[in-house]
Amino acid sequence: MKILITGAAGQIGTDMLPLLLDRGDEVVVFDLAPRPATCPDGVVWLRGDITYPEEVNTVVEQTRPERIFHLAAILSATGESIPHRAWRVNMDGTRNVFEAARLFAVTQVFFTSTIAAFGPGLAQPVGDDVPLRPTTMYGLTKVAGERLGEYYENTFGIDFRGVRFPGLINAGIPGGGTSDYALFMYVNGMRDGRYEAFCTPETKIPFMYMPDAIRAMLELSDAPKENLKRSVYNIAAISPSAQEIADAVKARLPDVVITFAPDPRRQAILDSWPQALDDSNARAEWNWAHEFDLDAMSDDLMPKVRALLGDPTIRV
Ligand code: SER
């Protein structure tokens, strides 16, 4: 199948490209960033700016994908530093993708939403159908993306699907998210022997290991439409405290020193997010099940981080 991925140079796309090629998909990337050295052969890498509708239209018209995985976005921490840019990329960029999909008859658009779509004060674990009152620019643009996708589905018949991701952890370069403290514990812990987290040790939000996250996207994208009662699903895996993540790193790297110096702005964002998600709809309707708990993730991740740190083509 021919698949277009926006923002594939980011944290999710980097790990997703080889998996799509492995299953025989034809993959086209649309990204502002140049083709990275790690991009597998066989991927067509087209550079462009998602905020310009004519550039998005041209790439969709010329490549005619059946599905678009729309990953291009500014994450929460960066979004609070440059909110105008987050609006342009996440709002205008997302509308440009839906509009190009409508104009050139793309069958399915897959959208990556987030725990940041939720705001504070919700009963835990947080289900799919609660009021969405995000406090960040990132969160509000993701809520808008969910609703815009439903609009394009109801009005123009585009098959719209999406997941609300927990914080994602992989052997990669953090992408400007507030959940990045978890990834930094592994990467900085292995590179520098120490890391000072910008949150409290008690901070608890949902996390997921990237192989589970990518599998969730592909399984929902492929699920029979008649089984799906909604467009966007909570998906969950683990909800460790920051201290528990630090302990998992320390259990495998005994000399590491992880300390906590909460940054008030980032802590406030983390405190506004769910501590745990209720993903029972995803589990019932398309058999979602995560595979990696904190220990299995840490065991799998740490050799990959070590390899990443030894790769001279990647700046970590
Ligand atoms: N990982 C994201 C962030 O921290 C949450 O979706 O912005």
Boltz pocket constraint, residues with backbone or C-beta under 6 A from the ligand:
constraints:
  - pocket:
      binder: B
      contacts: [[A, 75], [A, 76], [A, 77], [A, 113], [A, 114], [A, 115], [A, 116], [A, 138], [A, 165], [A, 166], [A, 167], [A, 168], [A, 176], [A, 177], [A, 178], [A, 179], [A, 180]]
      max_distance: 6.0
